Amino acid sequence: MPQVVAEQWVPVPPATAFAVSQTTGEARLRWDPFVRWQRLVDADRPAKGVRTVTRARVGPRMVSEYVSYRPPTSVGMTMVRGPWFFASFGGGWRFVPDTRDLAGTEVEGTRAVWKYTYAVRPAWLRPVAEPIGQWLLGREIRARIRAFALACTDPVVLAAAADD
């Protein structure tokens, strides 16, 4: 199955990076360019087994379920219901401590690595659709992780993440 990966360093500890990635409501909409709207199903906060309904900015709607939720290191989800063209879809976000040298100063932060795996249907369409998916999903995930990095410096988002 095809996989799309994006990576970004952020100048906050893994617990903060994880918390920012799991913001909901207005805080999430403030930073996440992928999400038009999103809500948890029968839950107040993300956790393993919790489902979400997400409408993407580009239109498709997906119901996904957290298959793992391990603060502050990782989170994983899988599609329960989604666009007709996905036979399967899943993603995982990891947060790893990582120190960088910025202008001669060691700065402790986090390396965020986001991976998405998918399969296209119908099978006969895969030779054409998967390269398009690689390009389109790759573009979306790179924009999303860059926005996440900016959110990790946004006082409003950081305050919302700390409240959660």
N, C-alpha and C positions, 0 to 999 in steps of 0.2 A: 504494500500500500504506500502511496506517496506520503511524504512527510515534509512539513514546512517548519523551519526553525528560525527564531530570531533571538538575539542576545543583546543585553544593554547593561552597563554598569550604572549604579545610582549611589549617591553619597549619603546613604542612610543604612542603619543596621538591618539585617534580614527580617527581624520582627516588624520593623516599620514598613519595609518594602512589602512584606506579605500583607500587612494590614491595609496599606494603600490599595493593593491589588484586589482586596475583598470588600472595598467600600461599596455601599449601595445608595440608592436614592439620588438626591441632588449632587452629592459628592462624586458619585460614579459618573453621572452625566457631565459633570464639570471637566473630567479628564478623558473619558473613554470615547474616542471618535467612532468606534465600531457600533456602540449601543445607541439606538434611538430611544428605547425604553426597556426596562428590565424589572422583574419582580421575583421574589422568592415565593414558592408555593407552600402554603401551610407551615411557614417557619418565619422567625424574626431575624435569624442570622444564618450565614452559610455553615454547613457541616456535612459530614459524610452522610449520604442518603437523601439530602435535601435536593429538591428540584428547583430549577429556575425556568422562567419563560423570558426569552429575549427576542426583541425585534431589532434586527440589524439596521443600521443607517441606510444600507443599500437595499433593504426591503425584506429579505427572508426572516421568518420566525422559526425559533427552535425551542424545544423543551429539552433541557439537559439535566443530568443528575451528577452530583458530586460523588465520585467513586473513591476519592481519597481527600482528606483534609487534615494536613499535618503542619499546623503553625509551628515555627516560622519558616519551614523548609520547602513545603510543596503542597500543591493542590492539583487534583485531576478531575476531569469531567468527561462524560460520554453523552452522546445524543440519544434521547429517548424517542423524540419525534422531531422531524425537521423537513427541510426542503426536499422535494421529490428526487432531486438529482444526487443526493447523498445516500448511498447504501449504508454507510457508517461514517461517524465523525467523532473524534475525541481529541482532548487536549490536556496538556500538563504544563504547569508553571513551577519552576524550581528557583529557589533563592539561596545563594551560596555566599558566605562571607568572602570578601575580596578587597585587598588593600591596593590602592593605586598611588603612584607618585604624581602629584599635581603641582607643578611649578616648584619642585624641590621639597615638597611637604608630603609625608605619607598620610593619606586619607583613608580611613576605614569606611567600607561601604559594602555593597552587595552586587553580585553578578546575577542578573535575572535571565533565565533561559526559558523561553516559551516554545513548546513543540505542539504541533497539530498533525494528526494523522487522519486520513479520510479515504473513502472508496466511493467512486462515482457509479451511478447506475443510469441506464442499463449498461451491462458489461460491454456491449458492442461499441458504446460511445467512449469508453475509457481512453483509447489511443488519441482521441481529439480533445476530450474534456479534461483529462488529467494535466496536460501541459498548460491549459488555460487556467485550471485550478491552482497549479504551482505559481503561476504569475500573479493571479488575482489574490489568492490567499496570502502569498508572500508579501505583496504590496500592503495588504490590510494589516497583517501582523507586524510588519516593520513600522508602519505608521502608529499602530496601537502601542507598541512597546516604547517608541519615542515619546508618545504622549504620557505614558506611564512614568517615564523618567522625569519629565517636566512636573508631573503631579507630585513626585517625591521631593520637590522643592517648593511646592505651592502651600503656603501656610493654611489656607482654608481646607484643602484636602488632607494635609497632615493632621489638622485639628480633628477633622471628622474621623480619620483613621484611629487617632488616639482615643476618641470617645467610644468607638466600637470595641 
